[in-house]
Amino acid sequence: GAGVSQSPRYKVAKRGQDVALRCDPISGHVSLFWYQQALGQGPEFLTYFQNEAQLDKSGLPSDRFFAERPEGSVSTLKIQRTQQEDSAVYLCASSLPLRLAKNEQFFGPGTRLTVL
Amino acid sequence: GDSVTQMEGPVTLSEEAFLTINCTYTATGYPSLFWYVQYPGEGLQLLLKATKADDKGSNKGFEATYRKETTSFHLEKGSVQVSDSAVYFCALKYSSASKIIFGSGTRLSIRP
């Protein structure tokens, strides 16, 4: 009965380093979402997968951000050449297919990224 | 574009006080509206939702009514507890869309 899990929970990176953040969705959830939550702000949408297909990446802030979900389950959000403005909590959410989900997404605890 | 605006915090109340957290939205269509809660150290949890105008969502003593005429979805609770201390987010989503649009959050602290 596990929920959405994310790892690591905390990540400190030096500016310019690459980071990879992992998300394990709820079993059977075909839809997966990434959000970025800056300090004191609400989450902002980054990208959406249905199974292994990335159907919406309109929220990715730059080409340094890349997400994948090669087998339609676990997803990885990669940030290349991290900058200080990338410091935020990165939230993953999963749901049933959009047409069945009744708009409900289930969120993980997030990964807090700090770029020094 | 679509957006959500909610009252700035922090909001500090005494236990058993009445709570209102204001939320208004701007939408081009007819979205569903939500309140999410984020307890310290935990992930976002759906608190309640309403899918159409005049619907009332309720859960754990919290209520919010979808008011199309005032484009509002204010969160209310008649008697708050210390355990209600958290950050509350108002949000909207269209059925056909993938993303949830969140407000900036309101931190609520309840004094014993």
HADDOCK unambig.tbl for C-alpha pairs under 7 A between the chains (distance, minus, plus):
assign (segid A and resid 40 and name CA) (segid B and resid 104 and name CA) 6.97 0.50 0.50
assign (segid A and resid 41 and name CA) (segid B and resid 104 and name CA) 4.48 0.50 0.50
assign (segid A and resid 41 and name CA) (segid B and resid 105 and name CA) 6.42 0.50 0.50
assign (segid A and resid 42 and name CA) (segid B and resid 102 and name CA) 5.48 0.50 0.50
assign (segid A and resid 42 and name CA) (segid B and resid 103 and name CA) 5.51 0.50 0.50
assign (segid A and resid 42 and name CA) (segid B and resid 104 and name CA) 4.18 0.50 0.50
assign (segid A and resid 42 and name CA) (segid B and resid 105 and name CA) 5.77 0.50 0.50
assign (segid A and resid 43 and name CA) (segid B and resid 102 and name CA) 6.19 0.50 0.50
assign (segid A and resid 44 and name CA) (segid B and resid 101 and name CA) 6.97 0.50 0.50
assign (segid A and resid 45 and name CA) (segid B and resid 99 and name CA) 5.96 0.50 0.50
assign (segid A and resid 48 and name CA) (segid B and resid 98 and name CA) 6.66 0.50 0.50
assign (segid A and resid 103 and name CA) (segid B and resid 93 and name CA) 6.90 0.50 0.50
assign (segid A and resid 103 and name CA) (segid B and resid 95 and name CA) 6.03 0.50 0.50
assign (segid A and resid 107 and name CA) (segid B and resid 43 and name CA) 6.06 0.50 0.50
assign (segid A and resid 107 and name CA) (segid B and resid 44 and name CA) 5.67 0.50 0.50
assign (segid A and resid 107 and name CA) (segid B and resid 45 and name CA) 6.92 0.50 0.50
assign (segid A and resid 108 and name CA) (segid B and resid 43 and name CA) 5.44 0.50 0.50
assign (segid A and resid 109 and name CA) (segid B and resid 42 and name CA) 5.50 0.50 0.50
assign (segid A and resid 109 and name CA) (segid B and resid 43 and name CA) 3.93 0.50 0.50
assign (segid A and resid 110 and name CA) (segid B and resid 43 and name CA) 6.67 0.50 0.50
